[in-house]
Amino acid sequence: MCDAKEAEYAQNKKLRAEELAALADTIKILNDDDALELFKKAMPGSSSFLQVKVDAAMLKARALQTIQKTMTGTKHHPKLDFITLALKGKKVSFEKILKMIDDMVATLKTEQVDDEKKKKYCEGEFDSTDDKKKALENSMADEETAMDDAKESISAVKEEIKTLQDGIKDLDKSVSDQTEQRKEEHEEFTETMASDTAAKEVLAFAKNRLNKFYNPSLYVPPPKEELSEQDQMAKAISGEEAPAFLQLGSAPPPPPAAVSAFKSKSKESTGVIEMIDLLVSDLDKEMTQHEAEEKEGQSDYEAAMKDSAEKRKADTQSIEEKESALADLEGELDGHKKQHLSIKNEYAATLQYIHSLESECGFLLKYFDVRKEARTAEIQALEKAKQILNGADLSLAQTEIRRHLRRSH
C-alpha cells in the first residue's frame, strides 16, 4: 500500500510540476512587452488582466496555512516553528524562506533515512541477540543436564566402590573364618588320627599278649632294654611295647590245686583275637575315611583361598578403576559447573544488552510508522508551501483573476 501511495504521490508531483511549468511559461509569454502592446491594440482595457499578480502576503498566508495543518494535534519538527515564524514575519524574503524549506525537507529526508537505518540495525540486533539468548538458554539447560548426569554417575560409582569395599571386608572375614575352621578341623583330624593310632597299638599289644599265651608261634617279643615308665608309655604309643600298666599282668600265678589239670580256653581266645582284629579293621576304615575327609577339606580350603584371593585381587583392581573413573567424573562435573557459570554470566550480559536495546530502540520501533507518516506529511506540506511561494498555486491565481474581472466589469 505504501509503495502504491508513493508511486501515486510521485506521479502527482510530476504532473503538478509539469502544470506549474506550463503556467509559468504562459504567464511569461503573456507578460512579455510585445504581447502587452499587442493586447492593448487588440483588446483595449484588458491589459490589467494580464498584469494580475498575487499579493506576497497572501502567498505567505496560504503557505503558512498549508504548513500549520500538519502541526495541528501532532508532534512536529521544531524547525517548522522557525519556518512559520518566518512566514508570519514581514521582513523575511522569499528566498530565505525557500532556503529554510529546502533545508528542512533535506533534514527530514535525512532523518527518515537515519530512522530506517536505525530500525534495520535494531531489528537485526534484536533478532541476533534473541537467537543468542535462546542458544545460551539451551546451552545452560544442556550443562545442567550434564551436571545432573555427572552427579548421578558419581553417586552410582561411589556406591559401587562402597559395595566392593564391603565385599572385600566380608571376603576377608570369610577367609579368616574358613582358615580358623580349617585349622580346627586339621587339629581335630590330627588328634583323631593320633587317638586311633594309639588305639590300634593298644589292640595290637593286647593281641600280641594273647598270642604269647594262646599262640606262642605268633608272639613277637619286645626288644631287650630297660626303659623308664615314661619311655615305655611313649614306646607303646609308637607301637613298640605297652608300658607296664597296660600289660595284662605278669605271668599268671600257678593254678590252685585242683582235682583235674588246668586247660586253656583256646577256643574263647580265638574269638577275642578276632574281635580285636575287627576293631583294628574298623579303626583302619575310620582312619582312611578321616584321611580322605582331611584331604578333601584341605583341597576345598585351598581352592576357596585361591578363589578368594583372585576375587579380592579383581575387586581391588575394580576399585582402583572405579576410583579413577570417579576422579574423571568429578573433573567433568567441575568443568560443567565452570562452563555453566560462564554461560550464566554471558546470559546475564545478553539480557542486560537486550535491556539497553529496548531503551535505545524501543521508542523508534514502536513509533516508526507514526514518525514516518508525520515526517512524510511535513515534507509534503513544505513542498506544497514552496510551490505556493513560487507562485504555483493555480487555484489561487484563478480566483484572483475572476475577482479582478468582476471588478473591471
C-alpha positions as CSV (number, residue, x, y, z in Angstrom):
1,M,0.0,0.0,0.0
2,C,2.8,2.3,0.9
3,D,4.6,1.6,-2.4
4,A,1.4,2.4,-4.3
5,K,0.9,5.6,-2.4
6,E,4.5,6.6,-3.0
7,A,4.1,5.9,-6.7
8,E,0.8,7.9,-6.8
9,Y,2.5,10.8,-5.0
10,A,5.4,10.7,-7.3
11,Q,3.1,10.8,-10.4
12,N,1.0,13.6,-8.9
13,K,4.2,15.6,-8.1
14,K,5.4,15.1,-11.6
15,L,2.1,16.3,-13.2
16,R,1.9,19.2,-10.8
17,A,5.5,20.3,-11.7
18,E,4.6,20.0,-15.4
19,E,1.4,22.0,-14.8
20,L,3.3,24.7,-12.9
21,A,6.0,24.9,-15.6
22,A,3.2,25.3,-18.2
23,L,1.6,28.1,-16.2
24,A,4.9,29.8,-15.6
25,D,5.7,29.7,-19.3
26,T,2.2,31.0,-20.1
27,I,2.5,33.9,-17.6
28,K,5.9,34.7,-19.0
29,I,4.5,34.8,-22.6
30,L,1.5,36.9,-21.7
31,N,3.6,39.3,-19.6
32,D,6.0,39.8,-22.5
33,D,6.2,43.5,-23.6
34,D,5.4,42.7,-27.2
35,A,2.4,40.7,-26.1
36,L,1.2,43.5,-23.9
37,E,1.4,46.0,-26.7
38,L,-0.5,43.6,-29.0
39,F,-3.2,43.1,-26.4
40,K,-3.6,46.9,-25.9
41,K,-4.3,47.2,-29.6
42,A,-6.5,44.1,-29.9
43,M,-8.3,44.2,-26.6
44,P,-8.3,47.8,-25.2
45,G,-8.9,47.9,-21.4
46,S,-7.9,44.2,-20.8
47,S,-4.2,44.7,-20.2
48,S,-4.9,44.8,-16.5
49,F,-6.0,41.2,-16.7
50,L,-2.5,40.2,-17.8
51,Q,-0.9,42.2,-15.1
52,V,-2.7,40.5,-12.2
53,K,-0.3,39.4,-9.5
54,V,-0.9,37.6,-6.4
55,D,0.0,39.5,-3.3
56,A,3.1,38.3,-1.5
57,A,1.4,38.4,1.9
58,M,-1.5,36.3,0.5
59,L,1.1,33.7,-0.7
60,K,2.8,33.6,2.7
61,A,-0.6,33.2,4.4
62,R,-1.6,30.4,2.2
63,A,1.8,28.7,2.6
64,L,1.6,29.2,6.4
65,Q,-1.9,27.7,6.4
66,T,-0.6,24.6,4.5
67,I,2.2,24.1,7.0
68,Q,0.1,24.6,10.1
69,K,-2.3,21.9,9.0
70,T,0.5,19.3,9.7
71,M,1.2,20.9,13.0
72,T,-2.3,20.6,14.5
73,G,-2.7,17.9,17.1
74,T,0.6,16.2,16.3
75,K,4.1,16.5,17.5
76,H,6.1,18.3,14.8
77,H,9.6,19.0,14.0
78,P,11.0,22.1,15.9
79,K,12.3,23.7,12.7
80,L,8.7,24.0,11.5
81,D,8.2,26.7,14.2
82,F,11.0,28.7,12.7
83,I,9.5,28.5,9.2
84,T,6.1,29.5,10.5
85,L,7.7,32.5,12.3
86,A,9.4,33.4,9.0
87,L,6.2,33.2,7.1
88,K,4.5,35.4,9.7
89,G,7.2,37.9,9.5
90,K,7.2,40.8,7.1
91,K,10.9,41.4,6.6
92,V,11.9,37.8,5.7
93,S,12.5,37.4,2.0
94,F,11.0,34.6,-0.1
95,E,14.5,33.4,-1.0
96,K,15.4,32.9,2.7
97,I,12.1,31.2,3.4
98,L,12.5,28.9,0.4
99,K,16.0,28.0,1.6
100,M,14.7,27.2,5.1
101,I,12.1,25.0,3.5
102,D,14.7,23.2,1.3
103,D,16.9,22.7,4.3
104,M,14.0,21.5,6.3
105,V,13.0,19.0,3.7
106,A,16.6,17.8,3.4
107,T,16.8,17.4,7.1
108,L,13.5,15.4,7.3
109,K,14.6,13.1,4.5
110,T,18.0,12.6,6.2
111,E,16.2,11.9,9.5
112,Q,14.0,9.4,7.7
113,V,17.0,7.6,6.2
114,D,18.6,7.6,9.6
115,D,15.5,6.1,11.2
116,E,15.3,3.4,8.6
117,K,19.0,2.5,9.1
118,K,18.5,2.6,12.9
119,K,15.3,0.5,12.5
120,K,17.2,-2.1,10.4
121,Y,20.0,-2.1,12.9
122,C,17.7,-2.5,15.9
123,E,15.7,-5.3,14.3
124,G,18.9,-7.1,13.3
125,E,20.3,-6.7,16.8
126,F,17.1,-7.9,18.4
127,D,16.9,-10.9,16.2
128,S,20.6,-11.9,16.6
129,T,20.5,-11.2,20.4
130,D,17.3,-13.2,20.8
131,D,18.9,-16.1,18.9
132,K,21.9,-15.8,21.1
133,K,19.7,-15.7,24.2
134,K,17.9,-18.9,23.1
135,A,21.2,-20.6,22.3
136,L,22.5,-19.7,25.8
137,E,19.4,-20.9,27.4
138,N,19.7,-24.2,25.6
139,S,23.4,-24.4,26.5
140,M,22.6,-23.7,30.2
141,A,20.0,-26.5,30.1
142,D,22.5,-28.8,28.5
143,E,25.1,-28.1,31.1
144,E,22.5,-28.5,33.9
145,T,21.5,-31.9,32.4
146,A,25.2,-32.8,32.1
147,M,25.8,-31.8,35.7
148,D,22.8,-33.9,36.9
149,D,24.1,-36.9,34.9
150,A,27.6,-36.5,36.3
151,K,26.2,-36.2,39.8
152,E,24.1,-39.4,39.3
153,S,27.2,-41.2,37.8
154,I,29.4,-40.1,40.7
155,S,26.8,-41.3,43.2
156,A,26.5,-44.6,41.4
157,V,30.3,-45.1,41.2
158,K,30.7,-44.2,44.9
159,E,28.0,-46.8,45.8
160,E,29.7,-49.4,43.6
161,I,33.1,-48.6,45.3
162,K,31.5,-48.9,48.7
163,T,29.8,-52.2,47.7
164,L,33.2,-53.6,46.5
165,Q,35.0,-52.4,49.7
166,D,32.3,-54.0,51.9
167,G,32.6,-57.2,49.8
168,I,36.3,-57.3,50.4
169,K,35.8,-56.9,54.1
170,D,33.2,-59.7,54.1
171,L,35.6,-61.8,51.9
172,D,38.5,-61.2,54.3
173,K,36.3,-62.2,57.2
174,S,35.1,-65.3,55.4
175,V,38.8,-66.2,54.7
176,S,39.7,-65.7,58.3
177,D,36.7,-67.8,59.5
178,Q,37.4,-70.6,57.0
179,T,41.1,-70.5,57.9
180,E,40.2,-70.8,61.6
181,Q,37.7,-73.6,60.8
182,R,40.3,-75.4,58.7
183,K,42.8,-75.1,61.5
184,E,40.3,-76.6,64.0
185,E,39.4,-79.4,61.6
186,H,43.0,-80.2,61.0
187,E,43.7,-80.3,64.7
188,E,40.7,-82.5,65.3
189,F,41.9,-84.8,62.5
190,T,45.4,-84.9,64.0
191,E,44.0,-85.7,67.4
192,T,41.7,-88.3,66.0
193,M,44.4,-90.0,63.9
194,A,46.7,-90.0,67.0
195,S,43.9,-91.5,69.1
196,D,43.1,-94.1,66.5
197,T,46.8,-95.0,66.1
198,A,47.2,-95.3,69.8
199,A,44.1,-97.5,70.0
200,K,45.4,-99.7,67.2
201,E,48.7,-100.0,69.1
202,V,47.0,-100.9,72.3
203,L,44.9,-103.5,70.5
204,A,48.0,-104.9,68.7
205,F,49.8,-105.1,72.1
206,A,46.8,-106.9,73.6
207,K,46.6,-109.3,70.6
208,N,50.3,-110.0,70.9
209,R,49.9,-110.7,74.6
210,L,47.1,-113.1,73.9
211,N,49.2,-114.8,71.3
212,K,52.0,-115.2,73.7
213,F,49.8,-117.4,75.8
214,Y,47.5,-118.9,73.3
215,N,49.6,-118.8,70.1
216,P,53.2,-118.7,71.1
217,S,54.3,-119.0,67.5
218,L,52.6,-115.7,66.6
219,Y,54.0,-113.8,69.6
220,V,56.5,-111.1,69.0
221,P,58.8,-110.5,72.0
222,P,59.8,-106.9,72.9
223,P,63.4,-105.8,72.5
224,K,65.7,-106.3,75.4
225,E,66.1,-102.9,77.0
226,E,65.4,-101.2,80.2
227,L,63.1,-98.3,79.8
228,S,61.6,-95.9,82.3
229,E,57.9,-95.8,82.8
230,Q,57.6,-92.6,80.7
231,D,59.7,-94.1,77.9
232,Q,57.6,-97.3,78.0
233,M,54.4,-95.1,77.5
234,A,56.0,-93.4,74.6
235,K,57.1,-96.7,73.2
236,A,53.7,-98.1,73.5
237,I,52.2,-95.1,71.6
238,S,54.8,-95.6,68.9
239,G,53.7,-99.3,68.6
240,E,56.7,-101.0,70.1
241,E,55.6,-102.2,73.5
242,A,53.0,-101.3,76.0
243,P,54.0,-99.9,79.3
244,A,53.8,-102.0,82.4
245,F,50.4,-100.6,83.5
246,L,48.9,-101.5,80.1
247,Q,50.1,-105.1,80.3
248,L,47.7,-107.6,81.2
249,G,49.9,-108.5,84.1
250,S,52.9,-110.7,84.8
251,A,52.8,-114.5,84.3
252,P,49.8,-115.9,85.9
253,P,50.4,-117.5,89.3
254,P,50.4,-121.2,89.5
255,P,46.9,-122.5,89.4
256,P,45.4,-123.7,92.6
257,A,45.4,-127.3,93.4
258,A,42.5,-129.0,91.7
259,V,41.2,-132.3,91.1
260,S,41.8,-132.1,87.4
261,A,44.6,-130.4,85.4
262,F,44.2,-126.7,84.1
263,K,43.0,-126.3,80.5
264,S,43.5,-123.1,78.5
265,K,40.5,-121.5,76.8
266,S,41.9,-121.6,73.3
267,K,38.5,-121.5,71.6
268,E,37.4,-118.4,73.6
269,S,40.8,-116.7,72.9
270,T,40.3,-117.1,69.2
271,G,37.0,-115.2,69.4
272,V,38.7,-112.4,71.4
273,I,41.5,-112.1,68.9
274,E,39.1,-112.0,66.0
275,M,37.2,-109.2,67.9
276,I,40.5,-107.3,68.3
277,D,41.2,-107.8,64.6
278,L,37.7,-106.5,63.8
279,L,38.2,-103.4,66.0
280,V,41.6,-102.8,64.3
281,S,39.8,-103.1,60.9
282,D,37.2,-100.6,61.9
283,L,39.9,-98.2,63.1
284,D,41.7,-98.6,59.8
285,K,38.5,-97.8,57.9
286,E,37.8,-94.9,60.2
287,M,41.3,-93.6,59.7
288,T,41.1,-94.0,56.0
289,Q,37.8,-92.0,56.0
290,H,39.3,-89.3,58.2
291,E,42.3,-89.1,55.8
292,A,40.0,-88.8,52.8
293,E,37.9,-86.1,54.6
294,E,41.0,-84.2,55.6
295,K,42.4,-84.3,52.1
296,E,39.1,-83.2,50.7
297,G,38.7,-80.5,53.3
298,Q,42.3,-79.2,52.7
299,S,41.7,-79.3,48.9
300,D,38.4,-77.4,49.3
301,Y,40.1,-74.9,51.6
302,E,43.0,-74.3,49.2
303,A,40.5,-73.9,46.3
304,A,38.4,-71.4,48.3
305,M,41.6,-69.5,49.3
306,K,42.6,-69.3,45.7
307,D,39.2,-68.2,44.5
308,S,39.1,-65.7,47.4
309,A,42.5,-64.3,46.5
310,E,41.6,-64.0,42.8
311,K,38.3,-62.3,43.7
312,R,40.0,-59.9,46.1
313,K,42.6,-59.0,43.5
314,A,39.8,-58.5,40.9
315,D,37.7,-56.4,43.3
316,T,40.7,-54.3,44.4
317,Q,41.6,-53.6,40.7
318,S,38.0,-52.8,40.0
319,I,38.0,-50.3,43.0
320,E,41.1,-48.7,41.5
321,E,39.5,-48.4,38.1
322,K,36.3,-47.0,39.6
323,E,38.2,-44.5,41.7
324,S,40.0,-43.4,38.6
325,A,36.6,-43.1,36.8
326,L,35.3,-41.2,39.8
327,A,38.1,-38.7,39.6
328,D,37.3,-38.2,35.9
329,L,33.6,-37.8,36.6
330,E,34.3,-35.3,39.4
331,G,36.6,-33.4,37.0
332,E,33.9,-33.4,34.3
333,L,31.4,-32.1,36.9
334,D,33.7,-29.3,37.9
335,G,34.2,-28.5,34.2
336,H,30.4,-28.4,33.6
337,K,30.0,-26.2,36.7
338,K,32.6,-23.7,35.4
339,Q,31.1,-23.8,31.9
340,H,27.6,-23.3,33.3
341,L,28.8,-20.3,35.4
342,S,30.5,-18.8,32.3
343,I,27.3,-19.3,30.2
344,K,25.2,-17.9,33.0
345,N,27.3,-14.8,33.2
346,E,27.2,-14.4,29.4
347,Y,23.4,-14.9,29.5
348,A,23.1,-12.1,32.2
349,A,25.2,-9.8,30.0
350,T,23.0,-10.7,27.0
351,L,19.9,-9.8,29.0
352,Q,21.5,-6.6,30.0
353,Y,22.3,-5.8,26.4
354,I,18.7,-6.6,25.4
355,H,17.5,-4.2,28.1
356,S,19.8,-1.5,26.7
357,L,18.5,-2.2,23.2
358,E,14.9,-1.8,24.4
359,S,15.9,1.6,25.9
360,E,17.7,2.6,22.7
361,C,15.4,1.1,20.1
362,G,12.1,0.6,21.8
363,F,10.6,4.0,21.1
364,L,11.9,4.1,17.5
365,L,10.4,0.6,16.7
366,K,7.1,1.4,18.4
367,Y,6.5,4.7,16.7
368,F,8.5,4.2,13.5
369,D,5.4,4.2,11.3
370,V,3.9,7.2,13.1
371,R,7.1,9.2,12.8
372,K,7.4,8.2,9.1
373,E,3.9,9.2,8.4
374,A,4.2,12.5,10.3
375,R,7.6,13.3,8.5
376,T,6.1,12.5,5.1
377,A,3.2,14.8,5.8
378,E,5.6,17.5,6.9
379,I,7.7,17.1,3.7
380,Q,4.5,17.2,1.5
381,A,3.3,20.3,3.3
382,L,6.7,22.0,3.0
383,E,6.9,21.2,-0.7
384,K,3.4,22.5,-1.3
385,A,4.2,25.6,0.7
386,K,7.3,26.1,-1.5
387,Q,5.1,25.7,-4.7
388,I,2.7,28.4,-3.3
389,L,5.6,30.7,-2.5
390,N,6.9,30.2,-6.1
391,G,3.5,31.4,-7.4
392,A,2.4,28.0,-8.5
393,D,-0.9,27.8,-6.8
394,L,-3.2,27.8,-9.8
395,S,-6.4,27.8,-7.9
396,L,-5.4,31.0,-6.1
397,A,-4.4,32.7,-9.3
398,Q,-7.6,31.8,-11.0
399,T,-9.6,33.1,-8.0
400,E,-7.9,36.4,-8.1
401,I,-8.3,36.7,-11.9
402,R,-12.1,36.1,-11.5
403,R,-12.3,38.7,-8.8
404,H,-10.4,41.2,-10.9
405,L,-12.6,40.6,-13.9
406,R,-15.7,41.2,-11.8
407,R,-14.3,44.5,-10.6
408,S,-13.4,45.5,-14.1
409,H,-16.8,44.9,-15.4
